């Protein structure tokens, strides 16, 4: 079991410090620090990708926002023949990654709209000067959704420090996952659910104000407010069932082999079929049509 937990702690191939942060939040065993340290040091993939490059210029810092999703950064990066759109939240450090097929402004806008529709519209979006972000379509998108768009200098992309660091982190995460034949989405989940440091919780917890379930076992505690919401939802559900059941009644179970009619939900047309057996799911049967198709 310990080896399984060690593998899961190192999913995403983060360094010793990050793996220890994940572990101390959720699990404990004697010698845990030593085991995690050895696990990371012995990882051949981490050894290959984590070598230091030459010295870089200092990054320019942005003002820290007051809350999640007020300011986000976006960038497009290339990896193994694919292009990806990356977005990161300046407050929570949460990352959103989308594989691009067309590299058009429309595809970029469509994805940003889908994220904004869930998490709300940020006050500021920071990007480089790539054509996807400087097009007429993107400017119309900015006006319609009413956010401020700031671009970094084309000769000094490090001015968008958060996205520069995050691109490298995500690239390494995806490279290592591919080399180990691991699920890339689980690797990204590890990034999102790892505490930022000894004081700050994970990006997911900062953004959602709750712990997100990962493959590392931990207890998700629900406070009294959550319990009250659950009770209210149960009451609403009971009321909805009461209204619905006023005009409904239980139907007798169907026997095997009788002829029935089945409706094509696309066309609304009915056609004959034969019940083969009960499927095991409530009110569900396996049927066979005259041409031998099983549904």
Secondary structure, 3 states (H helix, E strand, C coil): CHHHHHHHHCCCCCCHHHHHHHHHHHCCCCCHHHHHHHHHHCCHHHHHHCCCCCCCCCCCCCCCCCCCCCEEEEEEEEECCEEEEEEEECCCCCEEEEEECCCCHHHHHHHHHHHHHHHCCCCEEEECCCHHHHCHHHHHHHHHHCCEEEECCCCCHHHCHHHHHHHHHHHHHHHHHHHCCCCHHHHHHHHHHCECCCCCCEHHHHHHCCCCCCCCCCCCCCCHHHHHHHHHHHHHHHHHHHHHHCCCCCCCCCCCCCEEEEECCCCCCEEEEEEEEECCCCCCEEEEECCCCEC
